[in-house]
């Protein structure tokens, strides 16, 4: 049988033994929170833009969940997402401080409002885990492969605990670590490189698994051994998204983590 191209998706058996570490994005890969974040951003930005229209007399296009989420905020540190979106609407705000109230007309205030909405959902509805997530991570751990969560969210620990999967991971690089170490956000590979560094693993021996275009770009630019794109078909951007993931750097695209568990051939480390 002819060998398959890496862009043939889940039909390519992934050799567990070729990699020493798997680095997982959280929202939209492990947890079903991408849509929650997108809706929280929509409510936050639209309320702000309504107030800004009253203040200035100008009309602003509302937040587009399908286009603006991927373009400006997905995979970005919270404050960067605020700056990116407002710049696209021609608005510049004072930075403010981390302690700004959620109604403050500052970058941090808007970010805090969005965060408040996300935490409300987590507390009232909990956090669901994608099919195959626990099975895949468990399989990796059983074969001695290190696993980490790499997320721009400052609520990563809260979300993982709410989902009941926090104990499954050997390391975490989240929005708090990114801020503390002054790491560049995606599509820069800094956060993923930091996770590999924690394991003393060279990028070529690590896998990046992402659902965001900026995330797969980070994996490609960081020269990681394998970049897996996840297209769960339930996120904000699902129109020909598998092709976009490949175009931005994904070697393999799956629609479910179950596919990786089902098709992966376990071999000894090489």
C-alpha positions as CSV (number, residue, x, y, z in Angstrom):
1,X,0.0,0.0,0.0
2,X,1.3,3.5,-0.8
3,X,2.3,5.6,2.1
4,X,0.0,8.4,3.1
5,X,1.0,12.1,3.2
6,X,1.0,13.8,6.6
7,X,-1.9,15.9,5.3
8,X,-4.1,12.8,5.0
9,X,-5.3,13.5,8.5
10,X,-6.1,10.8,11.0
11,X,-5.4,8.0,8.5
12,X,-1.7,8.6,9.3
13,X,-0.7,6.4,12.2
14,X,1.1,8.5,14.8
15,X,4.2,6.8,16.3
16,X,4.0,7.4,20.0
17,X,7.6,6.3,20.4
18,X,9.0,9.0,18.2
19,X,8.1,11.8,20.7
20,X,9.0,12.4,24.3
21,X,6.4,15.0,25.1
22,X,2.9,16.0,24.0
23,X,1.8,19.6,24.5
24,X,-1.9,20.2,24.5
25,X,-3.8,23.4,24.1
26,X,-6.8,23.4,26.4
27,X,-9.8,25.3,25.1
28,X,-11.2,23.5,22.0
29,X,-8.8,20.6,22.4
30,X,-9.2,19.1,25.8
31,X,-12.2,21.1,27.1
32,X,-15.4,22.3,25.4
33,X,-14.8,25.9,26.4
34,X,-13.9,27.6,23.1
35,X,-17.5,28.5,22.4
36,X,-17.9,29.7,25.9
37,X,-15.0,32.0,25.5
38,X,-16.3,33.3,22.1
39,X,-19.7,34.1,23.6
40,X,-18.1,35.8,26.6
41,X,-16.0,38.0,24.2
42,X,-19.1,38.8,22.1
43,X,-21.1,39.9,25.1
44,X,-18.2,41.9,26.5
45,X,-17.2,43.7,23.3
46,X,-20.8,44.4,22.1
47,X,-21.7,46.0,25.5
48,X,-18.6,48.1,25.4
49,X,-19.1,49.1,21.8
50,X,-22.7,50.1,22.5
51,X,-21.5,52.4,25.3
52,X,-18.7,53.7,23.1
53,X,-21.2,54.6,20.4
54,X,-23.3,56.6,22.9
55,X,-20.1,58.3,24.2
56,X,-18.7,59.2,20.7
57,X,-21.6,59.2,18.4
58,X,-19.8,56.7,16.1
59,X,-21.2,53.4,14.9
60,X,-19.0,50.3,15.4
61,X,-19.4,46.9,13.8
62,X,-20.3,44.3,16.5
63,X,-18.0,41.4,17.5
64,X,-18.3,38.6,14.9
65,X,-18.0,35.3,16.6
66,X,-17.0,33.5,13.4
67,X,-14.4,35.9,12.1
68,X,-13.2,38.1,14.9
69,X,-12.8,35.4,17.5
70,X,-10.1,33.5,15.4
71,X,-8.6,36.7,14.0
72,X,-8.1,38.7,17.2
73,X,-8.6,36.7,20.5
74,X,-8.3,33.0,20.1
75,X,-5.1,31.7,21.7
76,X,-4.0,35.2,22.8
77,X,-3.4,36.4,26.3
78,X,-6.5,38.2,27.5
79,X,-5.2,41.7,27.3
80,X,-3.7,41.2,23.9
81,X,-7.1,40.0,22.7
82,X,-8.7,43.2,23.9
83,X,-6.0,45.3,22.3
84,X,-6.2,43.4,19.0
85,X,-10.0,43.7,18.7
86,X,-10.3,47.3,19.7
87,X,-7.4,48.3,17.4
88,X,-9.5,46.7,14.5
89,X,-12.3,49.1,15.5
90,X,-10.0,52.1,15.7
91,X,-10.2,52.3,19.5
92,X,-7.3,52.7,21.9
93,X,-7.8,52.6,25.6
94,X,-5.6,53.1,28.6
95,X,-4.0,49.9,29.9
96,X,-5.3,50.2,33.5
97,X,-4.4,47.7,36.2
98,X,-5.1,44.1,36.9
99,X,-7.4,45.2,39.7
100,X,-9.6,47.4,37.5
101,X,-13.3,46.7,38.0
102,X,-15.1,45.0,35.0
103,X,-16.9,48.2,34.1
104,X,-13.6,50.3,33.8
105,X,-12.9,51.8,30.4
106,X,-9.5,50.2,30.2
107,X,-7.9,47.2,28.5
108,X,-7.7,45.4,31.9
109,X,-11.3,46.4,32.8
110,X,-12.7,44.9,29.6
111,X,-10.5,41.8,30.1
112,X,-11.8,41.4,33.6
113,X,-15.4,41.7,32.5
114,X,-14.9,38.9,29.9
115,X,-13.2,36.8,32.6
116,X,-16.1,37.3,35.0
117,X,-18.5,36.0,32.4
118,X,-16.4,32.9,31.7
119,X,-16.0,32.1,35.4
120,X,-19.8,32.4,35.9
121,X,-20.3,29.7,33.2
122,X,-17.7,27.4,34.8
123,X,-19.2,27.7,38.2
124,X,-22.8,27.2,37.1
125,X,-22.4,24.7,34.3
126,X,-19.0,23.1,34.9
127,X,-16.6,22.2,32.2
128,X,-17.1,19.4,29.7
129,X,-14.2,17.3,28.3
130,X,-14.0,16.2,24.7
131,X,-14.4,12.5,23.9
132,X,-11.0,10.8,23.8
133,X,-9.1,13.4,25.8
134,X,-8.7,11.3,29.0
135,X,-8.1,8.1,27.0
136,X,-5.4,9.8,24.8
137,X,-3.6,11.4,27.7
138,X,-3.8,8.2,29.8
139,X,-2.4,6.2,26.9
140,X,0.6,8.6,26.5
141,X,1.4,8.5,30.2
142,X,1.3,4.7,30.3
143,X,4.1,4.7,27.7
144,X,6.2,7.2,29.6
145,X,5.4,10.2,27.5
146,X,5.3,13.5,29.3
147,X,2.1,15.6,28.8
148,X,1.6,19.3,29.4
149,X,-1.2,21.8,29.0
150,X,-0.3,25.0,27.1
151,X,-2.9,27.7,27.2
152,X,-3.1,31.5,27.1
153,X,-6.0,31.4,29.7
154,X,-5.3,32.6,33.2
155,X,-8.1,30.3,34.2
156,X,-6.4,27.1,33.1
157,X,-6.1,25.6,36.5
158,X,-9.7,26.4,37.4
159,X,-11.0,24.9,34.1
160,X,-8.9,21.7,34.4
161,X,-10.1,21.2,38.0
162,X,-13.7,21.9,37.0
163,X,-13.3,19.3,34.3
164,X,-11.7,16.8,36.7
165,X,-8.5,16.4,34.6
166,X,-6.0,18.6,36.3
167,X,-4.1,15.6,37.8
168,X,-3.5,14.0,34.4
169,X,-0.8,16.5,33.3
170,X,2.9,16.7,34.3
171,X,3.2,20.4,33.6
172,X,1.2,23.5,32.8
173,X,2.2,26.7,30.9
174,X,-0.8,29.0,31.3
175,X,-1.7,32.7,31.0
176,X,-0.2,33.3,34.5
177,X,3.1,31.8,33.5
178,X,3.1,33.6,30.2
179,X,2.6,36.9,32.1
180,X,5.2,36.1,34.7
181,X,7.9,35.1,32.2
182,X,6.9,37.8,29.7
183,X,6.5,35.2,27.0
184,X,5.1,36.2,23.6
185,X,1.6,34.9,22.8
186,X,0.7,32.7,19.9
187,X,1.5,32.6,17.0
188,X,4.9,33.0,18.6
189,X,6.1,29.5,19.8
190,X,7.3,30.8,23.2
191,X,4.7,29.1,25.5
192,X,5.2,25.8,23.8
193,X,8.9,26.1,23.8
194,X,8.7,26.8,27.6
195,X,6.7,23.6,28.1
196,X,9.3,21.6,26.2
197,X,12.0,23.2,28.2
198,X,10.3,22.1,31.4
199,X,10.7,18.5,30.3
200,X,14.2,19.0,28.9
201,X,12.9,17.9,25.5
202,X,14.0,19.4,22.2
203,X,11.1,20.7,20.1
204,X,11.8,18.1,17.4
205,X,10.9,15.4,19.9
206,X,7.6,17.0,21.0
207,X,4.1,17.1,19.6
208,X,1.9,20.3,19.6
209,X,-1.9,19.6,19.5
210,X,-4.0,22.7,18.8
211,X,-7.4,23.8,17.4
212,X,-6.4,27.5,16.8
213,X,-4.7,28.7,13.6
214,X,-2.3,30.7,15.7
215,X,-1.5,27.6,17.7
216,X,-0.6,25.4,14.7
217,X,1.5,28.4,13.4
218,X,3.3,28.4,16.8
219,X,4.0,24.7,16.4
220,X,5.4,25.1,12.9
221,X,7.5,28.1,13.7
222,X,8.9,26.4,16.8
223,X,10.1,23.5,14.7
224,X,8.2,20.9,16.7
225,X,8.3,17.3,15.6
226,X,4.6,17.0,14.9
227,X,1.7,19.5,14.8
228,X,-1.8,18.1,15.1
229,X,-4.8,20.2,14.4
230,X,-8.1,19.4,16.0
231,X,-11.3,20.3,14.2
232,X,-14.1,19.3,16.5
233,X,-16.8,20.8,14.3
234,X,-18.3,22.6,17.3
235,X,-16.1,25.7,17.6
236,X,-16.7,29.2,16.4
237,X,-14.8,28.7,13.0
238,X,-15.9,25.6,11.2
239,X,-16.1,26.5,7.5
240,X,-13.4,24.5,5.7
241,X,-11.4,24.7,8.9
242,X,-9.4,21.5,8.4
243,X,-7.9,22.9,5.3
244,X,-7.0,26.1,7.1
245,X,-5.4,24.2,9.9
246,X,-3.2,22.3,7.4
247,X,-2.4,25.6,5.5
248,X,-1.2,27.1,8.8
249,X,1.1,24.3,9.7
250,X,-0.8,21.2,11.0
251,X,0.7,17.9,9.8
252,X,-2.3,15.9,10.8
253,X,-5.9,17.0,11.4
254,X,-8.5,15.0,13.4
255,X,-12.1,15.7,14.2
256,X,-11.9,13.8,17.5
257,X,-9.1,12.8,19.9
258,X,-10.6,9.3,19.7
259,X,-9.1,9.0,16.3
260,X,-5.6,9.4,17.7
261,X,-6.2,6.7,20.3
262,X,-7.7,4.4,17.6
263,X,-5.1,4.8,14.9
264,X,-1.9,5.4,16.8
265,X,0.7,2.6,16.7
266,X,2.6,2.3,19.9
267,X,6.3,1.5,19.3
268,X,9.4,1.6,21.5
269,X,11.3,4.9,21.7
270,X,13.7,5.5,18.9
